[in-house]
């Protein structure tokens, strides 16, 4: 039987499918077979944190209900996610959350760098145009 941990190991409870379905039912009409299918993705875990169930529930509500109810479900159960954490990014060799404490030179370096992404929505022509604009702004020759 799967155990659900709410805040720490001492508050572990056995998973109750009916209770989970009832909590989803307040936000959307989710079929029982859909709930069981979603739970198969986590059946390899004997113990799991309740936040996993909340995320599964929100996904089911979004699929069988609507996005607004899924957001409400997440908001109503956000106490199980613990402390919010700050996003850390690696920028020019530094792990930072914000640029608030950077000096003007470092902020300018970050602003001028070319930002890459895996799924870039910028096509090559637009990228080349941006590079040319940056070179003109810096008064640097740029050969395409």
Protein Blocks (a to p, Z undefined) as FASTA:
>chain_A
ZZddfkbmmlgccddfklmmmmmmmmoccdfklmmmmmmmmmmpmbdcfklmmmmmmmmm
mmmmcfklmmmmmmmmmmmnopaddddddeehiacfblmlpcfklmmmmmmpccddfblc
bdfklmmmmmmmmmmmnopacdZZ
